[in-house]
Every structure is written in C-alpha cells, then in structure tokens.
Amino acid sequence: DDWLSPVRGQWGAKLNKMAETEGLILFAQTENDYMNLLEKAGFINIKMRSESDHYSKYNRYVANRLKTEDKRKEFQKKYGEKLWLEAIEGYQLIADSIDSKELLIRNIYAEKP
C-alpha cells in the first residue's frame, strides 16, 4: 500500500502537520503520476485499489485504543506522556487526512514482464 495525494506535489494541511510532527519527508504523487512511473519502468497490468476506508478505521482504532486507561499507562511508562500524546495525534491526523480526502491509500499491483 502507498500514500498518494489528490493534488500533484502537494499534501493537505492535516498531513503536512502530521509529517512535521513526525519529522517525515513525504513526496506527494497522484494516482496518475504513480501509474505513469510504473509504466515508464516497464510494469504492465497495473491496478490500484483503494484501501482508504480500512486504513482510516485502523488509524482511528489505534488512536482510540491508546486513549484507554490501560494502554495510556503502559505507553507512558515505556515512552512518556509527550510521545503518547504525539502518537495519538499522529494516528488521528492520518485518519482525518484520509476522511477529508487529503490522503489516498492505494493498494498497487503491477507485473514486470
């Protein structure tokens, strides 16, 4: 699965905030850009399937699970409160980015002849 943007070379505000918080550098590629890159590399039978709904639900589940008392204590004991809060925010921002269509999650299948 890969993260794609609906706008070439640009992420939405939520995903930019998440990347900044996590110290990530993400390159915004659209579905068409990605497919063109695969075609130029010689791949055939290229297919994309949306995994956005599943990925959003999973990230929201993880954020909510981290908020439970037992997981909060366990996480904070191991990593501290600051990282606990950052983890929750990161998972929520990913889910929010998907739900607002700023982030597209795609399962990509391609064959090399």
N, C-alpha and C positions, 0 to 999 in steps of 0.2 A: 504494500500500500504506500501511496505517496501523497504528500500535501501539495495541492495546486491552488492557484489563485484564479478568480474570475476575471482579473484585470492584469494584463501583461506588465510585469516588472513592479507590481505594487501589491502590498498587503493592506488589509483594513486596520483601523486604529486598535482594535482589540488584540489582533495577532501581533501587531508591532509592539504593543505593551508587554505581551507575554514573552516575545523574543528578547526584548530589552531586559526584563526581569530575570530571565534565564541565561542571559549572555549568549544568545544564539544568533547566528547569521543565517538567514533563510533566503533563498533565491525564489522569487515569485515567477512561476511558469504557469501558463494557461494549459488547458487540455490540448488545444490545437498545437501550441508550441511543443509540448511534450511528445505528442504523436509525430510531429514533423521531425523532431530529433531522432526518435526511434526509427522512422523510415529512412532518414539520411544515414543512419548507422547500419542499414541493411536488414532491419527486422521486418517481418511480414505478419499477417493475421493479428494485427494489433487491436486489442479490445480493452475498453475501460468500463468498469462497473463502479457505481457509487457505493461507498461504504460510510458516507457521511452520517446517516442516521445511527448506525451501530456505534460509530466512533464517538459521536456526541453523547449518546446514552452511557457508554462506558466511562468517558471522562467525567460526566456528571455523577455517575455512581461512585467513582473513586473519590471525588471531592466530598460527597456526602458521607462516605464511609470514614474518611479522615476526620470528619467532624464528630463522630461518635465518641463517647467518653473513653472507651477502652482503647481505641486507635489513637485518640489525641494523646493520652498518657504514654502509650507505647512509643509513638513517634517522637514526642517531645523529650522523653527520657533519652532516646538514642541520638536525636539530631537537634533538639532545642526548639523553642517556640517560634523563632524567626523563620526557620526553614519549614516548619509545619504550616505557618500562615502563607508562605510563598508557594508551597506545594498546592494548597487548596486554591489559591488564586490562579496558579498556572493551569490546573485542570479545569477550573471554571471558565477561564478565558478561552481555552481551546474549545470547550463545548459552546460557549456564547458565540465564538467566531464562526463555528460551523452552522449554528442555528440562524445566524444573521447572513449566511451565505458569503462571508468574507473568506472562508476557508473551505475548500472542496477536498474530500478524502476519496481517492480513487484507487481501486484495485486494478493493476495493469497487467495484462497478459500479452506477450509477444513471442514470436518464434524467430530463431535465426536459421535461415536455410542452409 
